[in-house]
Amino acid sequence: MNKLIFNESKSLRLTNALFYKINIQEDNIDLVALKMENYIKSKGVTPVGPLIQHTTVTHNANGQQEISLDFIRQCNNFIDNIEMPYQMESVVRIKDCLYVRYIGEEAKLKVGYEKISVEAFEKGIEITGDSYTIFVDKQDDILTADIFVEKKL
């Protein structure tokens, strides 16, 4: 069952959000996610909801794309005294995003991002290089993910 559900204006609100900036060349992504879970629990709080991936695409002085990646986990309470490499935000609001709910094979998740790009192109909507992907569920090889892409103001 493959499905894309599009919405032109949706907001994302995260509460008690713990951030970890991924070093794409060095970090083992699965290990980082596990470390985040353990860090949250070691602070006496509970992870809430699924893992969120924040991706930022920028262009350097040479015009080449540079990708920055953060993992975000919401917690049931704010964590004081955060140690590096973590950061904590009490509330994160991203208003007026293009949104797609993707249901399909994990290997084809890029189709969700492509849907947003096509909709933005057809409707003349400028988007930033920021996207938030929430990995809602995975049953066998079928992934459900919510993708939010920020519009330029």
N, C-alpha and C positions, 0 to 999 in steps of 0.2 A: 504494500500500500504506500504509494508515493503521493505526497501532498504538500502544497505550498499555500499558506494563508497569508495574504498581504494586507497591511494597514498603513495608510499614508501618514498618520499622525498618532503616535503612541509615546507615552513617557515611561521612563525607567526610574525607579526609586529603590535605592539600596540603603539598608539600615545596618549600622555597626559593621562596616565593611573592612575586612582585613585584606591588604594588598601585598603582593610579592612580585617584584619586577624580575622577569625571566631573562637569563642570559642565554639567548638562543643557541649560541655556539657551544656552551659548556653544560647547561643544566639538563638533567634527566627530568622530563616533564612529569612522568608518573611519580617519581620520587619527590619532586617539589610538592605535588598535590598531597601526598601522604605526610610529608613534613608539616605542611600547613595544618592538616587535621590534628596532628599530634601537638603542634604548638598551641593551637586553640584550646585543646583539652587540657594541656599542662597549665594554662592560665585560669582553669576552673570555669570556663564557659563552654557552650555547646555550639557546634556549627549548625547553621540554619540554611535549608535549601541546597540547591545544587551548586557545583563549581561554575564560576563565570570567568570567561576569557575576554580580556580587554585588549584589543589590537589597535595600534596607531600606525598609520602609514604616512611618512613624510618624504620629502625629497631633499637630498643634500645639495651642496653648492655645485656639484657636477651633474645634477639632475637625476641621479640614481635614487631608486626607492630604498628607504630604510624602514624596517619594521621593528616596532617596539611591542613587547608582549607582557601583560600582567595577568596574574591569576587573582581572583577576588573570591573571598568566602564571607558570607554574612554570618554574624554570631548573635546569640540571644541577648548578649550584653556587650557594652563597650569595654575594651581591654585597655586599662591604663598601663603606662610604663612599657611601651612596645620597644623591643630591641630590633636593631638592624638585622636582616634586610627587610623587615616588615614595616608597613605603615598602616595606620588606622584612621578611618573617617566615620564620624557618627552618622552622617546622612550624605548620600550622593544622589543628585537629581539630574537626569538628562532629559530635558523636555523636547517634545516635538521631533521624534525620530521616525524614520522609515522602519517598518517592522515586518518580519516574516517569521511565521512558525513553519519550520521545516520538519517533515516526517518522511523518512526514507533511509536508504543505505548510508551508513556513516561515511563511506568513501566518496559519496556524491554530495556532501554538505555544501561544497562550493556553489552548487546550483542555487541555494538560498541567497548567497551573496550576489550572484549574478542576477537573480530576480530583482533584488533591490536596485542594482545598477541600471538595469533596463527600465524599471519604473521611474527612477530618477531622471534618466535620459529622456524618456518619452514625455514626462510632465515638466521638464525644465527645472528640476529641483537640484540645487547644488548641495552636495554632501561633503562632510569633512572626511578626514582619513581615520576616523574613530568608529570602531564597532565593538559591541558587547554581545557575546554569544553565551547563552545560558543553556547548559547541557541538562535538559529537563529529565530525560529518561532514555534508557537503552534496553530493548528487549531483543535478544539474539543479535541480529545485525541491523535492526531497525532503530534508528536514532530519532529522538524528538528534541529539537533545539529551537530556542527563541533567539532571533538575531535582531539587534537594534543598531541602526546606523544613524549617527547624528547628522542633522541638517545644518548647513551653514546659516548663520543668522544674518 
